[in-house]
Amino acid sequence: MILINTAKAGVISDAPTLSHVGLNIFNFLLSVAGGIVIISIVISGILYLVAGGNEKRISQAKNAMLNAIIGAIIILGVKVIVITIEKFI
């Protein structure tokens, strides 16, 4: 009869700290936000292509692209701050 090890209990010092869990969650959220930025850039490009010379729709597509790029810059800035904080923790 073969026994299967279902769980290996470690010592409590092996558990991640609350700050590391928070940083992991924050990094995940930044990754999701980055994906949303990519999707919004693609959508604004499609809006620009289907504008058909309509100046109002072209302007809306350009504003959407500008907002997506600003969002990407903010996300990258926050990512740099998170990496810097991670080095100190």
C-alpha positions, 0 to 999 in steps of 0.5 A, a space after each residue: 500500500 502506497 501512502 500519498 503525501 497530501 501536504 507538507 507542513 512547513 514552519 511559520 517562518 516560511 510563510 510570505 509576509 503580508 507586505 510580500 502578499 500585498 506586492 504580489 497582488 499589486 503586481 498582478 493588478 498592474 499586469 491586468 491594467 497593462 492588458 487593458 491599456 493594450 486592448 484600449 490602444 487596439 480599440 482606438 486604432 480600430 475606431 480611427 480606421 473606421 472613422 471614414 473621414 468623419 472629423 468628430 470620430 477621428 478626434 474621438 479616436 485620437 483622444 482615446 489613443 492619447 488617454 491609453 498612452 497616458 494610462 500606460 505611462 502612469 502604469 509604468 511609473 507605478 511599476 517603477 515605484 513598486 519595484 523600488 519599494 520591493 527592494 527595500 522590503 
